[in-house]
Amino acid sequence: MSYLEQWARAFGWTLGIEWVVAGFVLGAVAGALPRRMLAVLLAQCLSHPAVWFILPELGLPRVPYLLVAESWALLSEWLLYSLIFPNIGWRRSLLAATAANAASYLLGLCLVP
């Protein structure tokens, strides 16, 4: 399987997991379900390609890479949720980004052989 195919598979799993988790945490207060799902899709389009295609070019060892990559994902998604849903406050946006990224990272560890 090519690197691009691996990324596409990981993107699909991540998106599915984060749709469920972030969609739930953002809640109805953030708006209708399709709007929340679109926000999660946009967040993944912002964070995921950078984690797979840009950050590896830094040549960091595994642990520092994971810290940078997960920090980027968390902060970029938190910012995006805060901008799209200003009425829910920064705490709920942060909780949604944190819970979604934790779930996708931990489930990813379980799903990848």
N, C-alpha and C positions, 0 to 999 in steps of 0.2 A: 504494500500500500504506500502510495506517495505521501510526502509531507503535506501536500495540499489536501489530499483525501483524509489524512489523519486530522487536520485542522477542521475540515468540514464536519466530520463525525463529532469531534469535540465541541464545535460550535452548536451543533444540533442538540447534543445532550445538555450543554450548559444553558442554552436558551430554554429548553423544556423545563429544566429544574428551576431556573430563575423566574420563569413565567409563573410557576406555581407559588414559589416562596415570596418573591417580591410582590406579585399580584395580591397575595393574601395580606401581607404586611401593609402595603399601601392602602388597601381597603377601599370600601365604597366612598369614603370621604375624599379620595383622590379622583373619583369620577367613575364612569362606566368601565366595565371590564375591557372592552376593545381599546379604550384609551390607555388603560394600564398596560395591556399587552403590547401596544405599540411603543410605549415608553420603555418597556423592558427590551424590546427588539432594538430600539435606538441605542440603549445603554450597551447592549452587547456589540452592536456594530461599532461603537466608539472604543470599547475596552478590549475586546477579544482579539482582533487582528494585531493590535499593538503588542499584546502579550505573546502572541505566536510568531510574529514576523519582524517586529522592530526590537523589542527588548532582548531577544537572544543574541542580537548583534553586539551587545555590550560585552559579551564574553565572560559574564560573571559566573562564579561557582554556583552550584545548585541552591544552597540556602540563601545567599544574597539575592540571586535571581528571583527566587520565590517571594522574598520580602518586597522587592521592587515591583514585581508583576502584580502581586495581590494588593499592594498599596495603590498602584495605578488603577486597578480594576475598582477597588472600593471607592477611592476618591473621585474618579471620573463618573462613576455611576451615581454616587451621592450628589455630586454637583448637577448632573443631568436631571435626576428626580426632583431636586430642589428647584430647578428652573422650570420644569414642566408643571410641577404641582406646588406652587408657592403657598397655597392655602393649608398644606398639611404640616408645615414647619420643618426645620432642619433635623430635628430629632427623629421624626418618623422616616424621613428620607434616608438618614444615616442608618437607622435600624433596618430598613428595607434592603439597602445596599449590603450591609454587613451580613444579615441573615442569608440573603440570596448567594453571596459569594462564599460564605462558609459552607452552605449546603452543597453548592456545585463543586467546590474543592474537595470536600469530604466524600461525596458520592463519586466523584471522578476517581479518587483513590481506590474506591471499591470496584469500579467498573473497568478500570484499565488493568489488564493482566501484568 
